[in-house]
Amino acid sequence: MKREYDLSKGTRGAVVPLPPEKIRITIRLDRDIVDHFRELVGRAHRGNYQTLINNALREHMQRPSLAQEVGKEVRSVLREELRGIKASA
């Protein structure tokens, strides 16, 4: 190691710039959640736990809400019942 380093031409910031669609945030997660995703990466011997968390959140966003699922089921039951009423009339 050198005794002194010339840092006059150094710049601050990330070594690798973030892609424009990514943002850096601070988020507090429970330890067991982070441990779970780190364990998944460890078992696969590749990947990034942050990417797995991101994918899990995206999957959750794309999943229909409980209200949508219940509404779909109620409409299905109503259609069946109405068909039965029309058939007997």
N, C-alpha and C positions, 0 to 999 in steps of 0.2 A: 504494500500500500504506500502511496505517496504521502509525504508529510502535509502537503497542501494541494488543493484542487482548485482549478480556475472555473468558477461557476458564473462568471460574468455574462456568458452567452446562454445560460440556462433559461428555460421558460417554465412557468407554473402550469399546472393542469394535468389532465389525464395523459398518460403515455399513448394510449390508443383512443382516438376520439370516438364518442358514442355515435351509432347510426342515428339519423334524424327521428326515427320512429320510437327510439328508446329514450326514457328519461331516468335520471338518477333520483331516488327518493330514499328517505329513511323510514323504515317500517319496523314495528316491534311485533314479533311473532312468538308464540309459546315455544319453549325449547323442544318439546316433544314433536312439534310439527317440523321444525328445522331438522331435528335428528332423523325423523322419518325420511325426509327427502334426501338428506346426505347419505343415509344408509342405502337407499335405492341406487344412488350414483355409485356408491362403494361396491355394491353387489354386481353392478353392470361393468365396473372397472372403466367407466368412461362417462362423459357428460358433465353437467353442471346442475347443482341443486337449485339454483335460482331459475334456470330455464324450466326445470320440472314444476316449480311453484307457479311460474308464469303460465305454463301449459294447463295446469290444473285450474287456475283462475279463468283462463279463456274458455275451457270446457264448461265450467260452471255458468259463465255468461251466456253461452249458446244453448244451454239446457232450458227447456220450457219451465216457467215458474209453476209452483204448486197450484195457483189459481187457474192458470191456463189448462193444466192437466185435469183439475176437478171440473172446470167448465166443459171441457171436451167430453168427459165421462157423463155429465148430467145431460148434455145435448144428445148423446148416444142413447141413453135410457129413455129420454122423452120421445125420441123418434120411434123406438121400439114400441113404447106404450101407445103412441098415436096410431101406429100401423095396426095394432091389435084392436083399437077402438073403431077404426075405419072398416076393418074386416068384419067386425061383428055387427056393424050398423046396416 
